[in-house]
Each structure stands twice: as C-alpha cells, then as structure tokens.
Amino acid sequence: MALICIFSLISVSTAFSEKESGIVCIEKKGECIVLADHSENPTEGGWIMLSGGKEIQLPQPLNFTYYGVKELDREGAKIKIKQSNPKSNKGNNTELAFAYPYSTHPFYTEGQSVIMSFNGSSDFKKQDVEIYLIKGFDVRSTGEILIDLVDNETMSLEEALNKGTNFSTPISATLDKNGDLVEPLTFDSLEPGCYGILITLADDKDKKDKFEKGEKSEKGEKTEKEKKSKMKKEILSATCFEVLDYELEMDAADTLEEGEDLEVNMSLKGAPAEGNFTYGAALIKKEAYRADINLSANGTRDGTDIFINEIGIARDLGINSTTYESKLNRNELSNNIQTLIGEGNGTISIGEENQNTLSLTTLDLLPGDYLLFTGAYEPGKGIVGIGQKELTIFAAGTSQAEPEQNSEQEQNSKSDSGSSFWKNLLNRF
C-alpha cells in the first residue's frame, strides 16, 4: 500500500477528472484524501515538471505493477484502491500498472532556483488550485504516513501529514483552458534538505462557508455529501526533490579499454576539511539500467512481496520487509546494489571514511556505453552530493584515437589538395 502511494507521488502523473474518484483513497476519522489516477501522457497527464538543477538519468523503463487487495482497514484507517480495469474481475484483488515517462530527475544545490511547471488535463481547465512547498517531505515520508495511520488509532490524517514536515502557505492559482499553470513558479533560497510540491484542488469556499455556518439541507440535516465536501482533499499532482549540501565534482576517463580499471576522483565543493564523508561510485551498462518494480500484497505485512527486476527485496537481498528502515553496512549495501545491477552489467565501489578516490574493476564488463554514478554520504544528513557522466568501454586491442587520426589524415589530405590547387592556379599566371 505504501509503495502504491510512494509511486503515485514520485511519478506525479494524474489523469483524474471530476467524474472519477481517483486511484487511491485514504479515509480516517471522517477525513479523506484522494490521490489521482495516472496517465503516461506528459502534456495531458497532470505532470509537475522541475528544472534548474542537475539532471540525473533515471532507469529506462521505470515501471511499477501492483497486484493485491483492493482495500485495507486498520485501526480506523481505510485505504481503498480503484480497479484499473472495471471489466477485469479479480475478486478481492486489483491490478495497477504505471510507467514513468520522464528520463531524468533534477537535484539541486543551495543557491539554485527550483523551477516548476504543471501540465494538467483539460478536465481541470479554469479550476482553482493550491500549491504547497513542503519541507521535510520525501518519497519515504509517504510510507511513514501510511504506517502511522494504520498503527496509531488516535492519529488523524492532518496529524500524520504534518508530522516531521513544514507546509508553506499555499500559492493560489487558476489553471488555463488546457488545465496548465499559466506560467512556471520559482522557489529561491532553499536550504539543503528534502522537499515536496503538492497541487490540490482549492476548497469550494461557498460550500465550505455554508457548512461552517451550519446551513442544513432541505430535510434540516447536513447531508453526507456536504460532510464529505468539507473533509475531502483532492491531490492533482505531487513530486519530491532534494537540495543537496554540496556540489560533487568528479574526474574520470570518458573512454576505457576493456579490462582496464576505472579510477574515479571525487571532491565536495565547499565542504569542511574535517568533515566525515563516505563516497561511492557505480558503473552501470546503459541497456541494463532499468527498474521493473512489482508489489504483491494480501493485506498483511508478512504477505507482502516486493521485487525489483525480479529480485526479491526480502528473499534475495535479505532486507527485512517488516522493518520500515533496514540498517545495512557498507559491504551489505555494495553486495545488494551489485545484485540489483546484475553480474556483467556493472560494478560498484564504496570507500572507507573520507576515501574520495575509488577504483572500479571492469574485468567482467563487455564493451559498450555505461553510466557512471557518484555520490557522497554524511551521517545524520544522508546524501549530500551526487554526480553522473557517460563513458564508453571499447574492445581490448582497439584504439579510440584511430578514428580521430583518420579524420586528421583526411583533413591533411584535403589541405594538401587545396595547396596544390592554389599552386597550380598561381603557376598559370
């Protein structure tokens, strides 16, 4: 259940019209939050676009599939999942499939502007919306919210949402005739940390005022529809991003001969000399850089299985799925990432404390195009720097300089031909 909402927020796509009830509905103590359905259309699906930072390549494709119960009811909190295909009868279960259409995601450093735009569905044309910047909200927060709701009978939706986060005063806007923001919004001077952006339909002020004044229906009582209208919050779109503490600079070769080790040098611009940092680097073959996430659930934690690229998180990686945050040491983390990458598809190295020069062994890697990812971790803060570049491993015994030499020879030949032409022309005079 947590992963469905996590994916809903990180993929931030919504093809949710006024006639539909969304893809996920969370109810507790009379309050209701509806998460919108997903569309793969980047211009009509309700996507939040971020720019202004360092673009990092995402797995291609990035797919998520859920198969499991339609409803979970725990401690007064009820989570309902809509059947994606009403004609498909799966009993008490439902199946959902999402694909993230964007190939990159930006990371920021302090001082960079976060620029967002929203390309919504025309179903929302001329609709009033509220846009929130939420400090302290990241992808993991969604799962924490759900666990708090199902484990804590007294906690309300509002309390769960506000726990550990700081909501900004909402920015009011009206979508244009296409359901888009008229112009991008810019957030400046953000401190390092994790942030979320949330777009919701604005409350119907007239309906809300009538309800708060105690106006009743024709029968003299507040109708269920009126009650729900006050309690319901409809989320059109959401996304998460991070403002990192430092810019991570790295030095590594653009090309590498098959079997040759890759040396990576890293430094954090502006970091204190006495800092405690752990650096890591991973080299992944482009065609193997994909993520197929599959979640199956029967409504219990023990009956929940999560697979990434057919590798079981609990079964194959040994991560205890009943514990929300698993503690992994450096060697376990390296081994688990290597398992996810797959043998022959990449290699990883995580250094000792403050070791900023790492050597990646490429002995088992075939020639081809690769992505090099680098990162720096600081205890108590998490990831404080990130980097990425492309490089090519070429077959042993071949020289990448040969094409350039041939090109240079061709240029010299053309130059010689040009000189002969002018000499012959001058000789005519």
Stockholm file with secondary structure:
# STOCKHOLM 1.0

chainA/1-429         MALICIFSLISVSTAFSEKESGIVCIEKKGECIVLADHSENPTEGGWIMLSGGKEIQLPQPLNFTYYGVKELDREGAKIKIKQSNPKSNKGNNTELAFAYPYSTHPFYTEGQSVIMSFNGSSDFKKQDVEIYLIKGFDVRSTGEILIDLVDNETMSLEEALNKGTNFSTPISATLDKNGDLVEPLTFDSLEPGCYGILITLADDKDKKDKFEKGEKSEKGEKTEKEKKSKMKKEILSATCFEVLDYELEMDAADTLEEGEDLEVNMSLKGAPAEGNFTYGAALIKKEAYRADINLSANGTRDGTDIFINEIGIARDLGINSTTYESKLNRNELSNNIQTLIGEGNGTISIGEENQNTLSLTTLDLLPGDYLLFTGAYEPGKGIVGIGQKELTIFAAGTSQAEPEQNSEQEQNSKSDSGSSFWKNLLNRF
#=GR chainA/1-429 SS CHHHHHHHHHHCCCCCCTTSCCSEEEEETTEEEEECCCCSCTTTSCEEEEESSEEEECCSSEEEEEEEESEEEETTEEEEECCSCTTCCCTTEEEEEEECCCSEEEEEETTCCEEEEEECCGGGTTCEEEEEEEETCCHHHHHHHHHHHHHCTTCCHHHHHHTTCEECCCEEEECCTTSBCSSCEEECSCCSEEEEEEEEECCCHHHHHHHHTTCCCTTSSCCHHHHHHHHEEEEEEEEEEEEESSEEEEECCSEEETTCCEEEEEEEETCCTTCCCEEEEEEEEGGGCCEEEEEEESSSSTTEEEEETTEETTTTTCCCTTSSSCCCCHHHHHHHHHHHHCTTSEEEEEEEETCCEEEECCTTCCSEEEEEEEEEEETTTEEEEEEEEEEEEECTTCCTHHHHHHHHHHHHHHHHHHHHHHHHHHHHC
#=GC SS_cons         CHHHHHHHHHHCCCCCCTTSCCSEEEEETTEEEEECCCCSCTTTSCEEEEESSEEEECCSSEEEEEEEESEEEETTEEEEECCSCTTCCCTTEEEEEEECCCSEEEEEETTCCEEEEEECCGGGTTCEEEEEEEETCCHHHHHHHHHHHHHCTTCCHHHHHHTTCEECCCEEEECCTTSBCSSCEEECSCCSEEEEEEEEECCCHHHHHHHHTTCCCTTSSCCHHHHHHHHEEEEEEEEEEEEESSEEEEECCSEEETTCCEEEEEEEETCCTTCCCEEEEEEEEGGGCCEEEEEEESSSSTTEEEEETTEETTTTTCCCTTSSSCCCCHHHHHHHHHHHHCTTSEEEEEEEETCCEEEECCTTCCSEEEEEEEEEEETTTEEEEEEEEEEEEECTTCCTHHHHHHHHHHHHHHHHHHHHHHHHHHHHC
//
